[in-house]
Amino acid sequence: MPETPQNETAPLPADPLPADPPETLPVLRAAGPLADRSALFGEGVALAPRPFLGRLNVRAPLSSASMTTVLQEMAGREGPKLVWPLPANRWTALGPSRQLVWLGPDEMLLLGSDAEIAAADVQIHAVMGRSPVAVTDVSDGAATIRLNGPRSAEVLAKGCPLDLDVLDSGTAVQTLLGRLDMLLLVIEAGQVYDIHVRAALAAYAWDWLADAAEEFL
């Protein structure tokens, strides 16, 4: 092998551990913190981790007329007629893949794909201009578990202090699951619930729900 000339720098050896390809991140995010959990099915109840959801937290003054314009543009001509502030303790479907969730009088959460969240971020800032608004991507902060079936309310009632019988479809409420904080979306009253918890505690929430549903599995 010829020697490297003295006045030239020898090439650096190839990195033995190349970086992950760009497509790896979306795959990992799609799996989420419950990637090692498989759906559970039983008599009248099913438990399944939902795919990764992008999350955009938005806060604006109650009197913001520009926020009503934002909501109307998000919904489109065929969508629901929304005004700011949103109806308390409710969530609204925006097409097949997006959900708009009331979190407080001046706060909402948009759920959707990464692309939908990125587009909404741009849209909000474009419409709001210099009007006060706080927009934060919190996509990596939570995970979602779906509880489904006619026995779902019985399972959830073991750790949730609310009267689930009075919660109709479209309810969105921040409450407790055992000792965990959760955002509860009622997809279908008495039948289907989406349980949003902190990503770091998602595995604990899953195990808690699996244990609560054990008599039906």
N, C-alpha and C positions, 0 to 999 in steps of 0.2 A: 504494500500500500504506500503511495507516495506521501512524503511528509508535507505538512502544511507549511507554506513559505513563511519566513519569519516576519514579513511585513503585512501579513494578512491575518485576520482573526478567524479562528476555527469556528464553524457553525455550532450553535448550541444543540445538545441532544434533544430529541423529541420528548415532549411531556408524556411520561408513562401513564398518567391519569388525565386524559382529555376531559374538558368540561362536558356536562350533559348537553345533548342537542336541544335546540330551542323548543322542540315540541314536548319535552319532558315536563316543563312547568304546567302547561294546561292539563296534562294527564294527571299529575299529582293533585292539582287543585280540584279536578273533577272528582277525584276519589275522596278528598276531604279527610278530616280526622277520624272518620269511621270506616276507613277503607278496609279494615280487617274484620268488620262486622257483616254478617250475612242476614238477610231478611228472615224473620221468624213468622210462621203461620200456625194458627191454632183454631179452636172452635170459637168463631165469632170475633177473632181479633188477629191483626197482622201488624208487625212492627218492621219498619224498613228505613234505612238511612236515605235521605234525599240527596240527589246529585248536588255538586257545588253550586251555590247561588252567589252572584255578585250582590253587593249591598251598598247603597248610597244613602248616607244620612244627610238630611237637609233641614236647616233651621232658618226661619225668617220671621220678621215682625208680624203680628196678627193682622195689622192694617195694610199689609203689602198687596196692592192691586196687581203688581207684576207677577206675584206668585200664582194668582188665579190664571193669568195668561200662560204661565209655565204649565200649569195643570191641564189647561185646555189643549195646549199644543201636544202634550204627552198623550192625552186621550184620543186626539184626532176627531174628525167629524163624526165618525161612527161610534165613538166611545162614550163613556158616561159623562154627564155634565158635572164637572167638578169646580168647586170654588175653594178659596183659601180663607180661613183655616178649614182643614178637612173635618168631616164628622167624627166626633169622639168615639174612641174604642171600636173603630171599624177598619176593615181592609177592603180594597177595591181591585178587581182584576182589570188590567190594561192589556187586552189581547190575550193570547194563549200562554204567554211565558212571563209576563211582568205582573207584579203585585205592588200596590201602593198602600202603605200601612201607616195609620195614625199612631204616633208615639207620645204626643203631648200637644197642648194648644198651639205651640209654634214649631212643632217638630214632626217630620215624617221620615219614613224609610222606604226606599224603592228597592225591590228585589227583581233580579233578572240575570241574564247572561252577562259575561264580562263586556261583550261588545255593546249591549244595551245600556249598561251602567256607564261606560265611557261616553257613549253618545248623549246620554242624559246629562252628564256632567257638563259637556260642551254646550248643550242646549240651554241649560239653566243659566249659565254665566252669560250666554249671548242675550237672553231675554232680560235678565235682571240688570245688566249693565252696571251702573254705579249704585243700584239699590242694595241695601244691606242683605246679605245672605251668607250662610256658612254651609259649605258642601264638603263632605268628608267620605272618602271611600273606606268602608269598614269591612270589606269583603272577607278578609282573613280572620275576622274576630269571632265568628259564630258558625254553628253547624245546625242542621235541621233533621229532625226525626219525624217520620209520619206514622201516626197511630190510626189504624183503620179497622172498621168492623163494628157490629152491633154491641159488642162488649167493651168497646174502646173507652166509653165514659166511665165504666166501672173500674177499669185499670187506672185511668187518670185520676179518678176521685180518691184513690189511695194516697195521693201525695199533693193534690191541689185543693186549696181551701175554698175555692169558688163553688157555687151551686151550678153545676154544669147543665142542669136541666133547663135553665133560663137563658142560656147562651145560644143565640140563633146563628145560622150560617152568616158569615161575614163579620163576626165578632173578632176583634183584636185586643188582647189584654195582656198587660205585664203582671205576672203573678209568680207563684212558687211551684216547684216540683220537688217535693220533699224539702230539702234545705237549699235547693238551687233556684236562682232567678231564671225565669223563662219568659219568652214572648210566645203566647198561645194564639194561634190563628184557627178559628173554627171554619173548616172548609165545607163540611156538611154536618149540621147539628146532630149530635148523638152518634155520629158515624165516623167522621174523618177529621183528624186534628193534625196540624203541623206544629211541632214543638221546636222552638228556636232557643238554643242555649249557647253559652260561651264555648268556643272551640276547645279551649284547654280542659273543659269539664264535660265534653261531649261523650267520652267513653263512660264516665261515671253515670251520666244521665241515661245512656243506653242500657247499662247494666241494671240500673234502678228500675227502668221500665220493663226490662225482660224479667226481672224478679217479680215485679208486681203482676205481670201477665202470666206467670208460670202456671197458675191453676187452669188456664184456658189453652195452654200450648200442648 
